[in-house]
Amino acid sequence: MRRDSGFTAFEVAITLAIVAVLATAVMPSFLQWLQAHRLRGAAINLVADLEMAKVRAIREGSFVAIQLAADNYSVFLDNGVGGGAAGDMIRNGAESFVQYRQLPAGVQIVLGEVTLVNNRMRFNSRGLAPDLAAEASIPLANNTGRKVVRVNRLGSLRTQ
């Protein structure tokens, strides 16, 4: 005795059509959530990396500098090893990288609104940011919005 089992081509086509309609309805909100998550994650990573730079400056007893670009930033030990001046906020010779981070796709640092001289800052051996007048802002943006990371002279960090 043989039983027919399985799906007909018509049942499979109907099921695929239903899945396609549901995916079309859900996809835009998922993509918007993903972009917002990338922006929030980039701001959290930037704050964490700045905190790490501050701690590293205290531990090493030297300057640690941060250099911003539109789609990345680098943190390096600015101790003058390899020919440059210590604390000049330029990576010279053998000054070692502490962190290099590429921003997620679609997220940019708005360099025109960054309130740092030459898009650079540094922490000294006491964890202070001596080059800031009062408070600096580093805006991050994508097509869903923006986050602003703020740093003051005392090295305090916050996100808006």
C-alpha positions in Angstrom: 0.0 0.0 0.0 1.5 3.3 -1.1 0.6 6.7 0.3 1.2 9.9 -1.5 3.3 12.3 0.6 5.0 15.6 0.0 3.9 19.0 -1.3 2.5 19.8 -4.7 4.2 22.5 -6.8 1.2 24.8 -6.2 1.5 24.5 -2.4 5.2 25.3 -2.6 4.6 28.3 -4.9 1.9 29.7 -2.5 4.2 29.3 0.5 7.1 31.1 -1.3 4.7 33.9 -2.2 3.6 34.4 1.4 7.2 34.4 2.6 8.2 37.0 -0.1 5.3 39.3 1.0 6.3 39.0 4.6 9.9 39.7 3.9 9.0 42.7 1.8 7.0 44.1 4.8 9.7 43.4 7.4 12.9 44.3 5.5 12.8 48.1 5.6 12.3 48.2 9.4 15.1 45.7 9.9 17.5 47.7 7.7 16.7 50.9 9.7 17.3 49.0 13.0 20.6 47.7 11.6 21.8 51.2 10.7 20.8 52.6 14.1 22.6 49.7 15.8 25.8 50.4 13.8 25.7 54.1 14.8 25.1 53.3 18.5 27.9 50.6 18.4 30.3 53.0 16.8 29.7 55.6 19.5 30.1 53.0 22.2 33.4 51.7 20.7 34.7 55.3 20.4 34.0 56.0 24.0 35.6 52.7 25.1 38.7 53.3 23.0 39.1 56.9 24.4 38.8 55.4 27.9 41.4 52.8 27.0 43.7 55.6 25.6 43.4 57.5 28.9 44.2 54.5 31.0 47.1 53.6 28.7 48.5 57.1 29.0 48.4 56.8 32.8 50.0 53.4 32.8 52.8 54.3 30.3 53.4 57.7 31.9 53.4 59.2 28.4 51.1 60.9 25.9 48.6 58.8 24.0 47.2 60.5 21.0 44.0 59.9 19.0 43.8 60.9 15.3 40.4 61.0 13.6 39.6 60.4 9.9 36.1 60.3 8.3 35.7 56.5 8.4 38.3 55.4 11.0 40.5 56.5 13.9 43.8 55.5 15.4 45.1 55.6 18.9 48.9 55.5 19.4 51.5 56.0 22.0 53.0 59.4 21.4 56.3 59.1 23.3 58.7 60.4 20.7 60.3 57.0 20.0 61.8 57.0 16.5 62.7 60.6 15.9 59.6 62.7 16.6 58.8 65.0 19.5 56.9 63.4 22.3 53.3 64.7 22.5 53.2 66.2 19.0 50.1 64.1 18.1 51.8 62.8 15.0 52.7 59.1 14.8 56.5 59.2 14.1 58.8 56.4 13.4 58.5 53.6 15.9 55.6 55.0 18.1 53.4 52.0 18.6 49.7 51.7 17.7 47.4 51.1 20.6 44.2 50.7 18.5 43.1 51.2 15.0 39.4 51.0 14.3 37.5 51.1 11.1 33.9 52.5 11.5 31.0 50.3 10.5 29.6 50.6 7.0 27.6 53.8 6.5 28.9 55.5 9.8 31.1 58.5 9.4 32.8 61.0 11.7 31.6 64.4 10.7 35.0 66.0 10.5 33.6 69.5 9.7 31.9 69.6 13.1 34.7 68.0 15.2 35.9 70.6 17.8 39.5 69.3 17.9 42.5 71.0 16.3 43.5 69.0 13.2 41.1 66.3 14.3 43.6 65.1 16.9 43.7 65.0 20.7 45.8 63.4 23.4 45.8 62.3 27.0 48.7 63.0 29.3 50.2 60.8 32.0 47.6 62.0 34.5 44.7 61.0 32.2 43.9 64.7 31.3 43.3 66.1 27.9 45.4 69.2 28.2 44.8 70.6 24.7 41.1 71.1 25.0 39.8 74.5 25.9 36.8 73.2 27.7 34.9 70.4 26.0 35.4 68.8 22.6 32.7 67.0 20.6 33.1 64.2 18.0 29.9 63.7 16.0 29.2 60.4 14.4 26.4 60.2 11.8 24.7 57.9 9.3 21.4 58.0 7.4 19.4 57.2 10.6 20.7 59.9 12.8 23.7 61.1 14.8 25.5 60.5 18.1 28.0 63.0 19.7 30.8 61.9 21.9 32.0 64.6 24.2 35.3 64.9 26.0 36.3 67.5 28.6 39.7 68.6 29.8 39.5 66.3 32.8 39.1 63.3 30.5 35.5 62.7 31.3 33.6 61.1 28.4 29.9 61.0 27.6 27.6 60.2 24.6 24.6 62.2 23.5 
